[in-house]
Amino acid sequence: MILLLLFVVGVWLWQNHFARPVAPDDPLQAATSLDLALRKVDRDLRLADASRHLPGWVRGALDIRPVETVVNDAVGSLPDLARSQHQHGQVIDAVLVSAQAEFAYAVGVLMAVQQGGDPAAAPFAMLGLAKGPDEATITARIIRGEEYWWDLPYLRSLGSPGVEQYANLVQTRSSALVGRTVIARGLVVAIALGGLVFLPGTLLAFARAKARPARPRYPSSWQLSFGLAVFLLVYLASLGLSLTFNQTLEGFALQGAAPLPMPVFVAIDSLTRLIPAFLALGLLFRRCRHAISRLGIGGPVDGRLVLGGFAILMIADFGLRMAFPAHGNGSLSLHDAGLGGLVFGLASACFAAPLAEEILYRGVLFRSLANRIPLFPAALASSLLFAFVHFYSLPGLLLIVAVGMVCAYSFAASRALATAILLHALYNASVKIPEWIVYHAPLS
Protein backbone atom coordinates (compact mmCIF):
# COMPACT_ATOMS: atom_id res chain seq x y z
CA MET A 1 0.00 0.00 0.00
CA ILE A 2 2.83 2.39 0.87
CA LEU A 3 4.57 1.69 -2.44
CA LEU A 4 1.34 2.40 -4.30
CA LEU A 5 0.84 5.67 -2.42
CA LEU A 6 4.47 6.66 -3.05
CA PHE A 7 3.97 5.95 -6.76
CA VAL A 8 0.86 8.16 -6.93
CA VAL A 9 2.59 11.00 -5.05
CA GLY A 10 5.65 10.63 -7.28
CA VAL A 11 3.55 10.87 -10.45
CA TRP A 12 1.85 13.98 -9.09
CA LEU A 13 5.18 15.66 -8.22
CA TRP A 14 6.62 14.83 -11.62
CA GLN A 15 3.63 16.13 -13.55
CA ASN A 16 3.46 19.40 -11.61
CA HIS A 17 7.12 20.18 -11.00
CA PHE A 18 9.24 18.49 -13.65
CA ALA A 19 7.05 18.01 -16.71
CA ARG A 20 7.00 20.76 -19.33
CA PRO A 21 4.74 23.59 -18.12
CA VAL A 22 1.65 24.37 -20.14
CA ALA A 23 0.59 27.95 -20.78
CA PRO A 24 -2.85 28.84 -19.38
CA ASP A 25 -5.75 28.48 -21.78
CA ASP A 26 -7.57 31.51 -20.43
CA PRO A 27 -6.39 34.72 -22.17
CA LEU A 28 -7.29 36.80 -19.11
CA GLN A 29 -5.16 34.57 -16.91
CA ALA A 30 -2.28 34.85 -19.38
CA ALA A 31 -2.61 38.64 -19.49
CA THR A 32 -2.62 38.74 -15.68
CA SER A 33 0.60 36.70 -15.58
CA LEU A 34 2.28 39.21 -17.89
CA ASP A 35 1.03 42.15 -15.83
CA LEU A 36 2.31 40.67 -12.57
CA ALA A 37 5.71 39.95 -14.13
CA LEU A 38 5.98 43.57 -15.26
CA ARG A 39 4.96 44.82 -11.82
CA LYS A 40 7.67 42.71 -10.18
CA VAL A 41 10.37 44.10 -12.46
CA ASP A 42 9.00 47.65 -12.14
CA ARG A 43 9.09 47.65 -8.33
CA ASP A 44 12.57 46.09 -8.26
CA LEU A 45 13.85 48.77 -10.64
CA ARG A 46 12.23 51.56 -8.65
CA LEU A 47 13.87 50.26 -5.47
CA ALA A 48 17.25 49.95 -7.13
CA ASP A 49 17.10 53.39 -8.72
CA ALA A 50 15.72 55.36 -5.77
CA SER A 51 17.99 53.74 -3.14
CA ARG A 52 21.33 54.66 -4.71
CA HIS A 53 21.97 57.03 -1.78
CA LEU A 54 21.90 54.14 0.72
CA PRO A 55 25.14 52.37 1.65
CA GLY A 56 25.79 49.14 -0.22
CA TRP A 57 25.59 47.00 2.91
CA VAL A 58 22.14 48.44 3.68
CA ARG A 59 20.88 47.64 0.17
CA GLY A 60 22.32 44.14 0.48
CA ALA A 61 20.64 43.55 3.84
CA LEU A 62 17.32 44.76 2.43
CA ASP A 63 17.66 42.59 -0.71
CA ILE A 64 17.75 45.57 -3.07
CA ARG A 65 19.72 44.63 -6.19
CA PRO A 66 21.55 47.04 -8.52
CA VAL A 67 19.68 48.45 -11.52
CA GLU A 68 22.02 46.68 -13.94
CA THR A 69 21.34 43.29 -12.32
CA VAL A 70 17.56 43.74 -12.43
CA VAL A 71 17.65 44.88 -16.06
CA ASN A 72 19.86 41.96 -17.11
CA ASP A 73 17.62 39.44 -15.35
CA ALA A 74 14.48 40.99 -16.85
CA VAL A 75 15.86 40.99 -20.41
CA GLY A 76 16.90 37.38 -19.91
CA SER A 77 13.61 36.09 -18.50
CA LEU A 78 10.72 38.26 -19.73
CA PRO A 79 10.88 37.28 -23.43
CA ASP A 80 10.64 33.60 -22.48
CA LEU A 81 7.56 34.31 -20.39
CA ALA A 82 5.96 36.23 -23.24
CA ARG A 83 6.56 33.37 -25.69
CA SER A 84 5.07 30.86 -23.24
CA GLN A 85 1.89 32.94 -22.99
CA HIS A 86 1.58 33.78 -26.69
CA GLN A 87 -0.25 30.75 -28.05
CA HIS A 88 -3.69 29.91 -26.67
CA GLY A 89 -5.17 27.72 -29.37
CA GLN A 90 -7.30 29.85 -31.70
CA VAL A 91 -8.31 32.32 -29.00
CA ILE A 92 -7.66 35.98 -29.81
CA ASP A 93 -8.47 38.26 -26.91
CA ALA A 94 -8.16 42.04 -26.82
CA VAL A 95 -6.96 42.01 -23.21
CA LEU A 96 -4.19 39.53 -24.01
CA VAL A 97 -3.16 41.43 -27.16
CA SER A 98 -2.94 44.66 -25.14
CA ALA A 99 -0.91 42.93 -22.42
CA GLN A 100 1.51 41.50 -24.99
CA ALA A 101 1.95 44.95 -26.58
CA GLU A 102 2.76 46.45 -23.16
CA PHE A 103 5.13 43.57 -22.54
CA ALA A 104 6.94 44.09 -25.86
CA TYR A 105 7.29 47.80 -25.15
CA ALA A 106 8.80 47.10 -21.70
CA VAL A 107 11.25 44.51 -23.01
CA GLY A 108 12.29 46.79 -25.88
CA VAL A 109 13.09 49.72 -23.60
CA LEU A 110 14.93 47.49 -21.12
CA MET A 111 17.01 46.01 -23.94
CA ALA A 112 17.94 49.54 -25.03
CA VAL A 113 18.84 50.49 -21.44
CA GLN A 114 20.91 47.34 -21.10
CA GLN A 115 22.90 48.14 -24.23
CA GLY A 116 23.22 51.85 -23.44
CA GLY A 117 21.13 52.80 -26.48
CA ASP A 118 18.21 55.10 -27.14
CA PRO A 119 14.96 53.77 -25.58
CA ALA A 120 12.89 55.52 -28.27
CA ALA A 121 14.80 53.55 -30.91
CA ALA A 122 14.39 50.22 -29.13
CA PRO A 123 13.94 47.10 -31.31
CA PHE A 124 10.15 47.08 -30.98
CA ALA A 125 9.60 45.54 -34.43
CA MET A 126 11.72 42.54 -33.48
CA LEU A 127 9.40 42.04 -30.50
CA GLY A 128 6.22 42.18 -32.59
CA LEU A 129 5.33 45.81 -31.87
CA ALA A 130 5.13 48.34 -34.74
CA LYS A 131 6.33 51.23 -32.58
CA GLY A 132 6.48 52.46 -29.02
CA PRO A 133 3.59 54.33 -27.36
CA ASP A 134 3.17 58.03 -28.04
CA GLU A 135 4.15 60.76 -25.63
CA ALA A 136 0.56 61.56 -24.59
CA THR A 137 -0.07 57.97 -23.51
CA ILE A 138 3.01 57.92 -21.27
CA THR A 139 2.42 61.33 -19.69
CA ALA A 140 -1.24 60.50 -19.05
CA ARG A 141 -0.44 57.40 -17.08
CA ILE A 142 2.30 59.16 -15.12
CA ILE A 143 -0.30 61.72 -14.08
CA ARG A 144 -2.68 58.89 -13.09
CA GLY A 145 0.10 57.19 -11.09
CA GLU A 146 0.02 54.07 -13.28
CA GLU A 147 3.45 54.40 -14.89
CA TYR A 148 6.29 51.89 -15.02
CA TRP A 149 9.95 52.61 -14.31
CA TRP A 150 10.86 52.35 -18.01
CA ASP A 151 8.35 55.04 -19.00
CA LEU A 152 10.65 57.79 -17.73
CA PRO A 153 13.78 56.91 -19.76
CA TYR A 154 11.53 56.39 -22.79
CA LEU A 155 9.90 59.80 -22.27
CA ARG A 156 13.28 61.46 -21.88
CA SER A 157 14.51 59.87 -25.09
CA LEU A 158 11.53 61.41 -26.91
CA GLY A 159 12.77 64.86 -25.88
CA SER A 160 9.43 65.76 -24.35
CA PRO A 161 9.09 69.29 -22.93
CA GLY A 162 8.50 69.40 -19.18
CA VAL A 163 9.86 65.90 -18.72
CA GLU A 164 11.45 66.80 -15.38
CA GLN A 165 8.03 67.64 -13.98
CA TYR A 166 6.94 64.08 -14.72
CA ALA A 167 10.27 62.77 -13.44
CA ASN A 168 9.60 64.42 -10.08
CA LEU A 169 6.25 62.61 -9.82
CA VAL A 170 7.84 59.25 -10.61
CA GLN A 171 10.76 59.80 -8.24
CA THR A 172 8.46 60.86 -5.40
CA ARG A 173 6.53 57.60 -5.69
CA SER A 174 9.73 55.58 -5.94
CA SER A 175 11.18 57.28 -2.86
CA ALA A 176 8.01 56.43 -0.92
CA LEU A 177 8.43 52.81 -2.03
CA VAL A 178 12.02 52.80 -0.73
CA GLY A 179 10.85 54.24 2.59
CA ARG A 180 8.27 51.56 3.26
CA THR A 181 10.66 48.85 2.03
CA VAL A 182 13.26 49.99 4.55
CA ILE A 183 10.62 49.76 7.30
CA ALA A 184 9.17 46.38 6.25
CA ARG A 185 12.36 44.54 5.40
CA GLY A 186 14.30 46.39 8.08
CA LEU A 187 11.93 45.09 10.75
CA VAL A 188 12.63 41.54 9.59
CA VAL A 189 16.37 42.19 9.80
CA ALA A 190 15.93 43.67 13.28
CA ILE A 191 14.07 40.58 14.51
CA ALA A 192 16.79 38.37 13.05
CA LEU A 193 19.50 40.42 14.76
CA GLY A 194 17.60 40.13 18.02
CA GLY A 195 17.44 36.38 17.51
CA LEU A 196 21.24 36.23 17.37
CA VAL A 197 21.20 36.72 21.16
CA PHE A 198 19.52 33.33 21.48
CA LEU A 199 21.53 31.63 18.73
CA PRO A 200 24.15 29.94 20.99
CA GLY A 201 21.44 28.53 23.27
CA THR A 202 19.40 27.40 20.27
CA LEU A 203 22.34 25.55 18.72
CA LEU A 204 23.11 23.94 22.09
CA ALA A 205 19.47 22.85 22.46
CA PHE A 206 19.53 21.41 18.94
CA ALA A 207 22.72 19.49 19.73
CA ARG A 208 21.12 18.01 22.86
CA ALA A 209 17.82 17.17 21.16
CA LYS A 210 16.85 13.53 21.08
CA ALA A 211 14.73 11.64 18.64
CA ARG A 212 12.43 10.35 21.37
CA PRO A 213 11.20 12.15 24.47
CA ALA A 214 12.53 11.07 27.87
CA ARG A 215 9.02 10.04 28.90
CA PRO A 216 7.67 7.86 26.08
CA ARG A 217 4.21 8.77 24.81
CA TYR A 218 2.42 6.76 22.20
CA PRO A 219 3.51 9.03 19.30
CA SER A 220 6.98 7.68 20.14
CA SER A 221 5.81 4.12 19.49
CA TRP A 222 4.15 4.60 16.09
CA GLN A 223 5.25 2.08 13.53
CA LEU A 224 7.10 3.81 10.71
CA SER A 225 4.97 2.08 8.09
CA PHE A 226 1.78 3.19 9.83
CA GLY A 227 2.88 6.82 10.18
CA LEU A 228 4.13 6.93 6.59
CA ALA A 229 0.86 5.46 5.26
CA VAL A 230 -1.18 8.03 7.19
CA PHE A 231 1.00 10.86 5.90
CA LEU A 232 0.72 9.78 2.27
CA LEU A 233 -3.02 9.21 2.47
CA VAL A 234 -3.61 12.59 4.04
CA TYR A 235 -1.27 14.34 1.60
CA LEU A 236 -3.22 12.89 -1.34
CA ALA A 237 -6.45 13.95 0.37
CA SER A 238 -5.13 17.52 0.66
CA LEU A 239 -4.23 17.48 -3.05
CA GLY A 240 -7.72 16.31 -3.90
CA LEU A 241 -9.34 19.06 -1.85
CA SER A 242 -7.09 21.76 -3.32
CA LEU A 243 -7.63 20.58 -6.91
CA THR A 244 -11.39 20.40 -6.41
CA PHE A 245 -11.45 23.91 -4.97
CA ASN A 246 -9.27 25.41 -7.71
CA GLN A 247 -11.07 23.68 -10.57
CA THR A 248 -14.44 24.73 -9.18
CA LEU A 249 -13.29 28.34 -9.09
CA GLU A 250 -11.99 28.08 -12.66
CA GLY A 251 -15.29 26.59 -13.80
CA PHE A 252 -17.25 29.44 -12.23
CA ALA A 253 -14.89 31.97 -13.84
CA LEU A 254 -15.32 30.44 -17.29
CA GLN A 255 -19.10 30.66 -16.89
CA GLY A 256 -18.82 34.35 -16.06
CA ALA A 257 -19.83 33.94 -12.42
CA ALA A 258 -18.82 36.62 -9.90
CA PRO A 259 -15.73 35.78 -7.83
CA LEU A 260 -16.23 34.50 -4.32
CA PRO A 261 -16.24 37.14 -1.57
CA MET A 262 -12.79 37.30 -0.01
CA PRO A 263 -13.91 36.04 3.46
CA VAL A 264 -15.51 32.99 1.83
CA PHE A 265 -12.44 32.36 -0.35
CA VAL A 266 -10.10 32.63 2.66
CA ALA A 267 -12.28 30.31 4.75
CA ILE A 268 -12.47 27.60 2.08
CA ASP A 269 -8.75 27.84 1.31
CA SER A 270 -7.93 27.46 5.01
CA LEU A 271 -10.25 24.48 5.36
CA THR A 272 -8.63 22.71 2.40
CA ARG A 273 -5.34 22.96 4.31
CA LEU A 274 -6.58 22.20 7.82
CA ILE A 275 -9.08 19.37 7.22
CA PRO A 276 -6.40 16.88 6.01
CA ALA A 277 -4.18 17.73 9.00
CA PHE A 278 -7.07 17.16 11.41
CA LEU A 279 -7.85 13.92 9.57
CA ALA A 280 -4.31 12.72 10.22
CA LEU A 281 -4.67 13.49 13.91
CA GLY A 282 -7.96 11.60 13.97
CA LEU A 283 -6.28 8.54 12.48
CA LEU A 284 -3.33 8.64 14.87
CA PHE A 285 -4.82 9.61 18.24
CA ARG A 286 -7.48 8.07 20.41
CA ARG A 287 -8.84 11.37 21.72
CA CYS A 288 -8.76 14.98 20.59
CA ARG A 289 -6.99 16.13 23.76
CA HIS A 290 -4.29 13.53 23.16
CA ALA A 291 -3.47 15.10 19.82
CA ILE A 292 -2.99 18.46 21.54
CA SER A 293 -1.06 17.29 24.59
CA ARG A 294 1.06 14.42 23.18
CA LEU A 295 2.44 16.47 20.28
CA GLY A 296 2.50 19.73 22.22
CA ILE A 297 0.24 21.53 19.76
CA GLY A 298 -1.10 23.56 22.65
CA GLY A 299 2.39 24.51 23.85
CA PRO A 300 4.27 25.55 25.85
CA VAL A 301 6.14 27.54 23.20
CA ASP A 302 9.89 28.03 23.65
CA GLY A 303 10.26 31.63 22.46
CA ARG A 304 14.05 31.48 22.61
CA LEU A 305 14.09 28.60 20.12
CA VAL A 306 11.69 30.50 17.87
CA LEU A 307 13.89 33.60 17.75
CA GLY A 308 17.13 31.62 17.53
CA GLY A 309 15.71 29.41 14.78
CA PHE A 310 14.50 32.48 12.89
CA ALA A 311 18.01 33.94 13.06
CA ILE A 312 19.38 30.71 11.58
CA LEU A 313 16.92 30.91 8.69
CA MET A 314 17.74 34.56 7.98
CA ILE A 315 21.46 33.71 7.94
CA ALA A 316 20.72 30.87 5.49
CA ASP A 317 18.62 33.21 3.33
CA PHE A 318 21.36 35.86 3.27
CA GLY A 319 23.97 33.25 2.36
CA LEU A 320 21.86 31.96 -0.50
CA ARG A 321 21.32 35.49 -1.80
CA MET A 322 25.07 35.98 -1.84
CA ALA A 323 25.63 32.64 -3.63
CA PHE A 324 22.66 33.10 -6.00
CA PRO A 325 22.20 36.84 -6.71
CA ALA A 326 18.82 36.28 -8.41
CA HIS A 327 17.51 34.41 -5.36
CA GLY A 328 14.08 35.66 -4.31
CA ASN A 329 13.21 37.08 -7.72
CA GLY A 330 10.19 34.86 -8.03
CA SER A 331 6.76 35.53 -9.51
CA LEU A 332 3.83 37.22 -7.79
CA SER A 333 0.36 35.82 -7.21
CA LEU A 334 -2.90 37.48 -8.18
CA HIS A 335 -4.42 36.20 -4.92
CA ASP A 336 -2.16 38.59 -2.98
CA ALA A 337 -3.34 41.76 -4.73
CA GLY A 338 -5.19 44.46 -2.79
CA LEU A 339 -6.17 44.56 0.87
CA GLY A 340 -8.04 41.31 0.37
CA GLY A 341 -4.79 39.76 -0.79
CA LEU A 342 -3.10 40.83 2.44
CA VAL A 343 -5.86 39.20 4.47
CA PHE A 344 -5.56 36.07 2.34
CA GLY A 345 -1.78 35.96 2.79
CA LEU A 346 -2.04 36.32 6.56
CA ALA A 347 -4.75 33.69 6.90
CA SER A 348 -3.29 31.20 4.43
CA ALA A 349 0.49 31.55 4.66
CA CYS A 350 0.81 32.78 8.24
CA PHE A 351 -1.86 30.70 9.99
CA ALA A 352 -3.36 27.79 8.07
CA ALA A 353 -0.20 26.65 6.27
CA PRO A 354 2.13 26.64 9.33
CA LEU A 355 -0.44 24.79 11.45
CA ALA A 356 -1.35 22.19 8.81
CA GLU A 357 2.18 21.63 7.47
CA GLU A 358 3.79 21.32 10.89
CA ILE A 359 1.19 18.75 11.92
CA LEU A 360 1.78 16.72 8.75
CA TYR A 361 5.51 17.10 8.10
CA ARG A 362 6.84 17.35 11.64
CA GLY A 363 4.07 15.95 13.83
CA VAL A 364 3.38 12.91 11.63
CA LEU A 365 6.18 12.32 9.12
CA PHE A 366 9.21 13.46 11.15
CA ARG A 367 7.82 11.92 14.36
CA SER A 368 7.30 8.56 12.61
CA LEU A 369 10.78 8.60 11.04
CA ALA A 370 12.45 9.61 14.32
CA ASN A 371 10.89 6.60 16.02
CA ARG A 372 13.06 4.28 13.93
CA ILE A 373 16.09 6.23 12.68
CA PRO A 374 18.41 8.85 14.25
CA LEU A 375 17.29 12.45 14.58
CA PHE A 376 19.38 14.02 11.79
CA PRO A 377 18.39 11.64 8.95
CA ALA A 378 14.76 11.78 10.12
CA ALA A 379 14.80 15.59 10.02
CA LEU A 380 16.61 15.61 6.66
CA ALA A 381 14.27 13.09 5.01
CA SER A 382 11.11 14.89 6.13
CA SER A 383 12.61 18.27 5.13
CA LEU A 384 13.57 17.05 1.66
CA LEU A 385 10.04 15.82 1.01
CA PHE A 386 8.70 19.10 2.43
CA ALA A 387 10.90 21.02 -0.03
CA PHE A 388 10.09 18.87 -3.08
CA VAL A 389 6.37 19.28 -2.47
CA HIS A 390 6.79 23.07 -2.56
CA PHE A 391 9.46 23.01 -5.28
CA TYR A 392 11.10 26.27 -6.08
CA SER A 393 14.36 27.07 -7.85
CA LEU A 394 17.55 25.55 -6.42
CA PRO A 395 18.18 28.32 -3.85
CA GLY A 396 14.51 28.28 -2.88
CA LEU A 397 14.65 24.50 -2.53
CA LEU A 398 17.69 24.72 -0.25
CA LEU A 399 16.01 27.38 1.88
CA ILE A 400 12.86 25.28 2.32
CA VAL A 401 15.04 22.35 3.38
CA ALA A 402 16.59 24.65 5.99
CA VAL A 403 13.12 25.68 7.19
CA GLY A 404 12.15 22.02 7.57
CA MET A 405 15.36 21.13 9.41
CA VAL A 406 15.12 24.03 11.88
CA CYS A 407 11.43 23.35 12.54
CA ALA A 408 12.13 19.64 13.10
CA TYR A 409 14.94 20.36 15.56
CA SER A 410 12.81 23.00 17.31
CA PHE A 411 10.08 20.39 17.76
CA ALA A 412 12.55 17.79 19.05
CA ALA A 413 14.33 20.23 21.37
CA SER A 414 11.20 21.80 22.88
CA ARG A 415 9.00 18.68 22.82
CA ALA A 416 6.22 20.98 21.65
CA LEU A 417 4.99 21.19 18.08
CA ALA A 418 3.66 24.67 18.92
CA THR A 419 7.27 25.93 18.89
CA ALA A 420 7.76 24.73 15.31
CA ILE A 421 4.34 26.12 14.30
CA LEU A 422 5.16 29.58 15.65
CA LEU A 423 8.63 29.56 14.03
CA HIS A 424 7.09 28.53 10.69
CA ALA A 425 4.45 31.26 10.98
CA LEU A 426 7.07 33.89 11.82
CA TYR A 427 9.18 32.90 8.83
CA ASN A 428 6.20 32.96 6.44
CA ALA A 429 5.12 36.35 7.80
CA SER A 430 8.65 37.70 7.26
CA VAL A 431 8.24 36.81 3.58
CA LYS A 432 4.58 37.53 2.84
CA ILE A 433 4.06 40.84 4.65
CA PRO A 434 7.10 42.68 3.19
CA GLU A 435 6.32 41.16 -0.22
CA TRP A 436 2.80 42.61 -0.10
CA ILE A 437 4.06 46.00 1.08
CA VAL A 438 6.70 46.21 -1.65
CA TYR A 439 4.91 44.66 -4.64
CA HIS A 440 1.16 44.86 -4.05
CA ALA A 441 0.46 48.00 -2.03
CA PRO A 442 -0.40 51.06 -4.16
CA LEU A 443 2.48 53.42 -4.93
CA SER A 444 0.54 56.53 -3.93
N, C-alpha and C positions, 0 to 999 in steps of 0.2 A: 504493500500500500504506500509506504514511504517513497519507494522508487518511482511509483506511478505519479505521486504528487510532485516529486522533484522534477520529473519529466515535464509535467504540465507547466510548472512554474518556470522551468528553463525555456520552454517554447515561448511563453509569454514575454520573458525578458529579452529573448533574441528578437522577436518580432517588433518590440517596441523600442529597443535600444541599439540594436546592431543592424537590423535590416535597413534597406535603403528607405529614407523617409519619403513620404508621399505628400505632395502639396495639397492644401485644403481645396475641396471642391467648391466651397462657397466663396464667390468673389468678394463679398463684404468681409469675410474672415481674412482673406488674403490681403485686402486693402488695409485692414486693421493691423496685420503683422508688419506691413511696410511702414505704416505710420508710427508704430511703437519703436521700430528699429531706428527710424529717423529721430524720434524724440530722445532715445538713449544717446545717440551720437551728439545731438544738439546740446544736451545738458552737460555731457562730458567736455565738449569743446568750450562751452561757456565757463565751466569751472576752471579749465586749464588756462583760458585766456585772461579771466578776471582775477586770478589768484597769483599772477606773476610777482606781485609785491611780497608774497609770503616767502619765508625761508624754505629752502628745498626740503629740509627735514620735516617741516610742518606739512608740506604738500604730500610727502611720502607717507607720513603717519595717517593723513586723512584720505589716502588712496586717490589723490588727484594727479593724473598723469600729464606729461607735457603735451602741448598742442600737436607737435610733430608726431608723437606716438599715436594719439587718437586718430589723426588724419590718416596715417599709414594703415592702421588697423581697419578703419572704415573703408578706405579704397580697396583694401584686400578682401573684405568680407561682404560689403553691401551688394556688389554686382552679383555674387553667387546667390544671395537671398532673392534678388529681383528675378533672376532666371528661374529659380525654383517656384516662384509664385506666378510666372507668366502664363503658363498653359493650364487652362481649366476646361478641358474638353472643347465644346463649341460655344461656351458661355462668353458673351461679350457684355461687360457691365460698365456703365459710365463711372461708377465710383472707383472700380479697379483701374480703369484707364487713367482717371485723374490721379490716383495714387501712384501709378507707375510713372506718369509724367513728372510728378513732384520728386519722385525717387531719382529719375534720370537727371533732373536739374541739380539735385543735391550732389550726386556722384560726380557729375561733370565739374562743378565748382570745386569740389574737394580734390579732384585730380589736378586741376589747374593750380590750386594752392600747394599741393604736394610737389609739383614740378616747378614752382616759382613763376608760373605763367599768369596770363591775364584771365581772370574768372569770366569776363564777358565773352572771351573767345574760347571758352571751354569746348571740348569735343562732344557737344550735345548730339550731333547727327550720328556719331558712332554709337551712342546710347539709345537711339531710337526717338530722339526729340528734335524737331525741326529747328527750334531756337529756344533761347532762354526766355523767361517771363519779362514783360515790359516793366519799365520803371514804376508806373502807377500801381501795378499789382503789388510790387515789393513794398513801396512806401505805405500803401493802404494797410497791409497786414502788420507793418511795424507800428503804425498808429493804433491798430486794434490790439496790439500785444500778442500777436500770433506768429511772429517771425521766427526764423531759424538763425543760427549763428552764421551760416554761409550767406545769408541775405545781405549782410553788411559789406563784406568784401566784394560781392557781386555789384551792389549798388555803387560802391566807390569806383569800381572799374568802369561803370557807365558814365562817370563824370557828372553825376547828378548834382544840381545846385542845392545847397542846404543840406548836404549829406551829413554834416557833423551834427546837425540838430537831431537827425534820426539816430546817429551813432550814440548820442547822449542817452536817448531813450533805451536803446539796446544795452548799453553799458550799465545803466542804473539797474535794470532787471537782472543782469548777470551778477552785479555786485551783491544784490540782495540774495541771489542764489548761493553765492560764496558764503555770505554771512550765516545763513541757516544751515549750510553744510558743515561749517566749522562748529556750530553748536551741536548738531545731531551726531556727527561722527566724532567730534571731540569728546562728547559725553561718554561714548563707547570706549574711547581710548582712556579716559579718566577712570572708568570702572575697572578696566583691565590693569591700569597702573596700581589702583588700590588693591586689586587681587594679588599683586606681586608680594604684598606683605604676608599673605597666607600661603604663598607658593612652597616654601620649604616644608611647612607642616603638611600640606597636601601631598607632596611627593613622598614624605615619610609615611603618611597614612596609606598611600597607594602601595608602597613597598611592603607594608605590614598586612595588607589585605589578604584574606584567605578565601579560597573558593567556597568553602562551606562555613556557615555560622558556628560559633562555639556551642550553642545550644541547638541541636538539630530540630528543625521543624519540617513538616512533610513536604514543602517545596524542595528541601534538600534530599529527598529520597525519590523524586520522580525518576522514572526510567527515561533514559535519553530517547529511546524510540517513541515513547508515549508523548513526551514534550515536543519532539520534532514533528510528529504527526499532527498534534494540535496546532502548532505554529503554522504549518503548511496549509492545513484546512482553513484556518481562520484568515490567513493571508489571501487565499483564493476567494474566500467569501468577501473580503474587503474589495478585491478587484471587481468582483461581480456587482457589488453595490455601487462602486464608483462608476463603472461602465454604464450601468443601467441609468444612473442619475444623469451622466453627461449626454448619453444618447437620447434620453427623454427631452432634455433641454434643447438639443440640436433639432429634434423632430418638431418641437413647438416653434422654434425659430424659423424653420423652413416653411411652416404653415402660416407664418405671419403673426403668431400669437405674441402678446405683450410679455416682456421678460418678467421673471418672478420678482416680487418685492425683495429688497436686499435682506430684511430680517428672515424671510422664509428661506431664501437661498443659503444664508449663513447657517440656519438651523439644520437644513437637510444635509449640507456639506459636513457639518460637525457630526451629525448622526451616522453618516456613511463611514466616518473614521472611528467613532467610539463604539458603535454596536459590535463590530467584530472583536474589539479588545475585550468588551464585557462578555462576549460569547466565550472567548478563551478562558476568562476567569471562571465562568460558569462550568466549563468542562473540567477544570483543574482543581476547584475548591469545593468543599462540602457545603460551606455556608458563606454568605456574602461578607460577614465580618471577618472570616478567615482570610479572604482575599485582601482585605485592607490591612489587617494586622500582620499576617505572615510575610507579606512582601514589603510591608512598611509603606504602603501607598498613602496612608494617613500621617506619615511622619514618624519620628521627629526629623526635621530637615537640619542637616549640618551646613550652616551658612558659610563656614570657613572653606569647606570643600567646594561649595558652589562658586565662590569667588576665586579660589585658587585654581579650580578647573577651568573657569572662564579665562583666567590669565593664560593658562596653557594653550587654550584654543586660539586666543588672539596672537600669541607668539607664533603658533603654527601658521595662522593666516598671514601674518606679516612675512614670515619666511617664504611661504609659497608665492606671495606677490613679488618678492625679490627674485625668486628663481624663475617665475613665469610672469613677466611684466603685464601680460594681457589678462591675468587672473582676475575674476570678478566682473569681466566685461560681458556678462550674459544678457539674455533677452528679457524684456519686461512682459508682464501679463496684463491682459485687459481687465481681469477681475480685480486688480489692485487700483484701478483708476478712480478718482474722486473720493469724497469722504466715505462713501459706501465701501470703496476698496480698502480704505484704512481699517474700517470695522471688520471687513472680511479677513484681512491679513492678521489682525489681532486675535480674532476668534479661531481662525483655522490654523495659522502657523504658530501662534504663541500660546494657544490653549489646547485645542483638540489634538493637533499633531503631536506635541510633546507627551501628552497623557497617553494617547493610544499607542504611539510608537515605543515609548518606554515600557509599557505593559507587555507589548508583543516581543520586542527585540531584546530587552534586558530582563524583564520579569519572567518571560516564558523561554525564549530561545537561549539567551546567555545563562539563565539559571539552570536549564536542563543540561547544557553543555558542561557547565562548571561542576555538575554533580558527578561527572565521569572523567573529565580531563582537567589538567592544571588550569589555573586562572588565566594566564596570558594567552594560550591558544584558544581558550573558550571566548575570551573577550575579542581576540583578533578574528576568529571565525564569524561570530555574530556581527562584528563591525563591518567585515567585508561584504556580507550579505546585505546589511543595512545600506551600504554605499552603492552596491550594484543595483538595488531596487530603485534608488533615487537616480543614479547615473547622470553624472555631469561630465565635463571635460576632465582630463587627467588631474590638474590641480584641485578641481572641485571634488573629484573622487577621493583624493588623498585627504582633503580636509574633512569630508564626511566620515572617513575611516577614523580620523582623529577624534571627531565628535563621539562616535560610537565607543571608542576605547576609553575616553575620559569618563563618559557616562557609565560604562560598565564598571570601571574601577571605583567611581564615586558610589555606586550601588553596593559593591562588595565591601568598601571601606566603612560606609555608614550603616550598612544593614538596612537601609531604608530606600525604597524605590523613589520616594518623594524627593530625595536629594537629587537623583538623576533627572527627574521630571522638571524640577525647578531650574537646574543647570541647562537642560535642553531648551526650556522656554526662554531663559535669559539669552542664550545664544541666538535663537531664532528672532527674538525681539531686536537684538543688536544688528540684525541684517534687515529685517522687514521694515522697521520704523524709519531708519535713515534712508532706506531705498525709496520709501514713499515720499518722504520729505524732499529728497533731491530730484526724483524723476517724475513724480505724479502730482505733487502740489502745484497749484498755479504759480506762474512767475510773478504776477502782480495782483 
